Amino acid sequence: MKRIFMFAAFLFISLAAFSQGRIRDYGIAPGIFKTGKNNAITDVPGVKVGQVTLIRGNDVRTGVTAIVPHGDNIFKKKCPAAIYIGNGFGKLAGYSQVKELGNIETPIVLTNTLSVAQGIEGLLTYTLNQRGNEKVRSVNAIVGETNDGGLNNIRKRVVTEQDVLNAISKATSGPVEEGAVGAGTGTVCFGFKGGIGTSSRVVPTSYGGYTVGVLVQSNYGGVLEIDGVPIGQMLGQYSFKSAVEKDLNPDGSCMMVVITDAPLDARNLERLAKRAMMGLAKTGGIASNGSGDYVIAVSVYKDNLIDEDTKYYLPTLLQNDDMSPLFEATIEATAEALWNSLFKAKDMKGYDGKEIKALPVKKVVELMKANK
């Protein structure tokens, strides 16, 4: 009986190992810094994520992902922020004011390319209806997008203002659902099913013990690498391989949201955002001509939230020399978030009968073990 029990337990573990786990569930632990408790953007204190997934009939595969940086009135207590454009083939709403003023005043919403307007409407309604905002007449809504038109009948424009409000209202701390959910429901990455992914890093106490959390919406191409192993080439699926078989389109987009509790201003947040593009590069992404690759970086250090009712703003800021550990943390968390978006995604069939297969995780794990 004991032997039967042990075999059953082994069988259960073996099956569970290939039931769409995250990259670390397979013994692959990229980077040098430790993750936070949930290995998610929500490991940064106060950060919450909410998602609405829209799967209807044979052709609707889309949704909304909302990132709420802190629990107070964000318009009244704005967050220092910066946006870095890796490649600008995209429609990120709110960029110019963030560039000018160095802060955000709404949650961050991710959705599909033709639903940016609905994202703005939802954020406007959310902000104008908040207590204390009765006299507000201008709101800079932050809405990012990628084009999910391969699996989703994007021209239907099914995302509504209410979907955006629902995503914000559902935002919670703790574990974040990944893969084909929310704004990642219909996305494609390296020719495999992409989606939402997240990860975090905690820098050592000697460097301040700060947390960096990243959430991504992966929808891009290139030559897939996982923790230094050229998986795309090994699987025979990568961009520019038309001489042998089908040429995967390298175009697409990637939205990356980086949030930290380190005391940074807009200048150093932009420097942090640039490092997220290095994380994208570690996965084999190339920021191709038709790809909208954007990074939104935010600090939620409590004493640096911007209250414009006060006469002066006197933030506490890290020295430039203290930025390097945060750079490493951002690169690591971004790459792992992108890999998690692939590992957690599942096969999906959608618009016009198109089907996108998930990353063949079992095969990938075998290749990783054989090449380490």
Secondary structure, DSSP 8 states (H G I E B T S, - for coil): -HHHHHHHHHHHHHHHHTSS--GGGGT---SSSB--TTSSGGGSTT-EEEEEEEEETTTEEEEEEEEE--SS-TTTSBEEEEEEEEEE-S--BTHHHHHHHSEE-S-EEEEEGGGHHHHHHHHHHHHHTSTT-TT------EEEEE--TTTS-GGG----HHHHHHHHHT-BSS----BSSGGGTT-EETTEE--EEEEEEE--GGGT--EEEEEEEEE--B---BTTB-HHHHHT--BT-TTTS--B---EEEEEEEEE-S---HHHHHHHHHHHHHHHHHTTB---TTEEEEEEEEE--GGG-B-TTSS--------GGG-HHHHHHHHHHHHHHHHHHHHT---EE-GGG-EE----HHHHHHHHHHT-
